[in-house]
Amino acid sequence: MKTYNFLIVVSVLAMLTSCSSSKYVNYLKQNTERVDMTDSLQFSSLDDEFYNNDLFFVGEIHEVETSPRIDFAMFTQLNNKVNVQIYLAEMDIAQAYYLQKYIEGSNEIALKDILKNWAVYIGSISEQYRHKWVKLRAYYAQLPEGSKFKIVGLDKIADYALLRKLVQEKIPEQYLTQLPTEDNGWIAWSTDQLDQIINSGVVEHTDIALLKDLQFNIQTNAEIKSRDHFMYQNFKRYYLNKEWKNKKIYGGFGFAHTLQAYDYTLAGRIKKDSTLLYTHKMVSMNALYVDSRLTVQSASLPKFLQDKGKDFTRFKFSYDNRLFMYIKGIADYKKVTKPNTINLIKLDSENSPYLYTARGTKTKRLLPIWEGFDIIEGTATTDYAQFVFLIRNADWVVPDAK
């Protein structure tokens, strides 16, 4: 009898905490733009206040099929409107260099080889991600010169084969025999040899800056273990050395990197750095998912959750799942949206209740399969992101067949 009563109490509490609130729903009705899953994903509700920002982050779960689509759509919409000069990529300096060459029309290295060791693993093994870069190449080709953009990689070094190829292309032939033969030899080489090469007087002037960038990345790669810290240091150096102050900058990153309230994330470090002047000039647009699927390596899941006999599991993922991940207030978002849609929600309008509460971003979970984020005391939802993409019924990213 006690067990029965306990289950009733738990069920009632679950029902109550799952309810939507009219205060939030009324606000959301006025600040949500809905597009069908199959639409072109152009958002007309974005206004001058939005476009007046200088730094734009889109945060995604990489393994959901809408992620490369939203990334492409948001970047091209921004570039068409305000001319984005810098496209920040969650990849290393050599990968971004050769991806830029590919975008510009080069076929020297196959796209699949450029992405082979990408830190975004699903992006290295999926046609859907490669298709995003193919579309970006076609988009780049039709841009007038004044609207061209540059891809800049901020991430830690992941592909030493591409790094070696890039260095070999940029230093004089007489120095090639000094290049390290092992990955762990690059730090000593960059310390002992690279300054000499840069100051030799025989390096092309346009390549000197790139070699200095490579030197910084090689040496900092060993010193800094955290990817967010590394990307922040890279960003700050580029900002100070390459006159980024008055440029429009876009970055599509994993969800965690774009949360602004923390002092350890990429976005949080940038926002809190007063020398970078982005505190009031940056925006994060983060994706949340309901009744969706994502790609998960089966070996990382308990056996009862795996697609039996498959290397990858098409995993059911939803932020209204109390077992794995639940967002307090997710019922409000669901109330104003429909299945099979992508919804852009502005959280920080002047009359927004999300300016004063963590509702809509605070998470709970019983099984810690996915990384959760503790809400900082005294913060509100809009301290983490200013927009939400509420995505309903998205599918997984299909991995390449072996």
C-alpha positions, -999 to 999 in steps of 0.1 A, spaced: 0 0 0 29 24 9 45 17 -25 12 23 -43 8 57 -25 43 66 -32 38 59 -70 7 81 -69 25 110 -53 54 107 -78 30 106 -107 11 136 -95 43 156 -90 55 146 -125 22 158 -140 23 191 -122 59 198 -131 52 189 -167 25 215 -170 29 246 -191 26 281 -176 3 307 -192 28 335 -184 55 318 -205 31 305 -232 16 339 -238 51 354 -243 62 326 -265 32 330 -288 44 365 -296 80 356 -300 81 323 -319 85 318 -356 77 284 -370 89 268 -402 82 233 -415 110 208 -413 113 207 -451 113 245 -456 144 265 -466 149 277 -430 149 314 -436 137 333 -406 119 366 -412 114 375 -375 151 385 -370 153 423 -367 178 451 -368 186 445 -331 197 410 -339 217 419 -370 235 447 -351 254 421 -331 290 414 -342 294 378 -331 268 351 -338 270 316 -324 247 287 -333 248 258 -308 238 224 -319 239 187 -311 260 176 -341 244 142 -344 209 155 -353 202 159 -390 189 194 -387 223 207 -375 241 210 -408 210 225 -424 205 251 -397 242 260 -398 241 266 -435 208 285 -434 218 308 -406 252 316 -420 239 324 -455 210 345 -442 235 365 -420 260 369 -448 233 380 -473 221 406 -448 253 419 -430 283 404 -449 300 380 -425 337 381 -430 347 353 -407 332 318 -405 346 302 -373 349 264 -375 352 238 -348 382 223 -365 420 228 -365 440 253 -384 452 230 -412 417 215 -417 402 250 -420 429 261 -444 423 233 -468 385 236 -464 388 272 -474 407 261 -505 379 236 -512 353 263 -508 372 285 -532 370 257 -558 401 236 -553 399 198 -558 435 191 -547 424 173 -516 391 154 -515 366 169 -491 363 135 -473 401 136 -467 400 172 -453 374 161 -428 389 126 -421 401 135 -386 376 163 -377 369 165 -340 332 166 -349 333 128 -355 299 125 -371 309 152 -396 338 131 -407 317 100 -415 285 115 -429 273 125 -464 249 150 -448 277 170 -434 298 168 -465 268 180 -484 267 212 -462 302 220 -474 294 212 -510 265 237 -507 287 263 -491 311 259 -520 284 266 -545 272 295 -524 307 310 -522 311 307 -560 282 330 -567 291 357 -541 305 390 -553 340 397 -541 328 420 -514 308 393 -498 334 365 -497 343 351 -463 372 332 -447 369 300 -427 391 301 -396 397 270 -375 399 276 -337 402 240 -324 431 220 -311 453 202 -337 436 169 -348 452 161 -381 490 161 -381 492 148 -417 474 179 -430 496 200 -407 527 185 -422 514 191 -458 506 227 -450 540 234 -435 557 217 -464 539 240 -488 548 272 -469 585 268 -460 615 269 -483 627 235 -496 661 237 -477 642 235 -444 621 204 -453 646 179 -440 643 194 -405 606 187 -402 597 162 -374 589 127 -382 567 121 -352 536 140 -341 552 148 -307 582 164 -324 563 195 -337 566 215 -304 604 213 -304 605 221 -341 582 251 -338 603 264 -309 638 257 -324 633 261 -361 603 281 -370 615 316 -359 646 310 -379 625 301 -410 602 331 -405 631 355 -402 651 339 -430 640 365 -456 631 337 -481 595 330 -470 568 346 -490 554 377 -472 519 364 -474 529 332 -457 547 347 -427 514 354 -409 502 319 -415 535 304 -402 531 325 -370 496 312 -366 508 277 -370 535 283 -345 510 296 -319 487 266 -325 514 240 -322 528 254 -290 495 262 -274 481 228 -283 505 213 -258 500 239 -231 462 240 -230 442 208 -226 407 223 -226 393 227 -261 372 257 -250 402 274 -235 423 267 -266 396 280 -290 392 311 -268 430 318 -268 430 313 -306 400 337 -310 416 364 -288 449 363 -307 432 365 -341 409 393 -328 439 414 -316 463 406 -345 440 405 -375 417 435 -369 386 416 -362 371 444 -341 348 457 -367 341 425 -385 309 403 -385 318 369 -372 298 336 -373 304 303 -357 285 270 -356 296 249 -327 285 221 -304 259 233 -279 282 234 -249 307 257 -265 281 285 -271 266 288 -236 275 323 -224 269 322 -186 299 299 -178 334 312 -174 349 280 -190 331 278 -223 342 295 -255 313 319 -256 315 325 -219 352 334 -220 347 357 -249 317 375 -233 335 380 -200 367 393 -216 364 431 -215 393 435 -240 372 418 -267 342 442 -265 316 415 -272 297 416 -239 267 434 -254 274 425 -291 271 388 -293 242 363 -295 239 326 -290 211 306 -307 210 271 -293 190 241 -305 167 221 -282 150 189 -294 117 171 -288 108 136 -302 140 135 -322 167 111 -330 205 113 -329 234 92 -339 252 75 -311 280 49 -312 264 18 -298 294 9 -277 288 40 -256 253 30 -246 240 3 -222 232 -28 -241 194 -24 -236 195 9 -254 216 -2 -284 203 -10 -319 214 -46 -317 242 -56 -340 247 -20 -352 278 1 -348 256 32 -345 222 35 -327 194 57 -340 187 70 -305 155 85 -293 162 119 -279 139 145 -264 143 172 -237 110 161 -222 125 127 -212 127 126 -174 151 96 -175 179 110 -197 174 148 -200 145 170 -190 143 208 -193 120 225 -168 95 245 -189 99 224 -220 60 221 -219 58 258 -226 79 254 -258 58 224 -269 26 243 -263 34 269 -290 49 246 -315 39 216 -337 54 183 -347 78 183 -377 88 219 -373 118 241 -365 109 270 -343 130 301 -337 122 315 -302 135 349 -291 140 347 -254 153 382 -246 126 406 -257 120 435 -234 90 419 -217 104 384 -215 99 364 -183 131 345 -193 151 375 -183 144 366 -146 143 328 -144 162 297 -154 130 281 -167 135 269 -202 171 260 -197 176 242 -164 180 205 -169 174 174 -147 181 137 -154 180 104 -135 205 85 -157 236 105 -165 242 92 -201 244 128 -214 264 156 -199 243 180 -180 249 216 -170 244 230 -135 227 264 -136 247 291 -119 228 306 -89 214 340 -98 215 335 -136 186 335 -160 178 316 -192 189 346 -213 224 346 -197 230 313 -215 215 320 -249 192 347 -264 175 325 -289 163 288 -290 157 266 -320 130 243 -307 132 213 -331 105 187 -332 108 152 -348 142 156 -364 160 124 -376 195 113 -370 226 119 -391 231 88 -412 267 75 -408 286 62 -439 282 25 -446 314 6 -440 
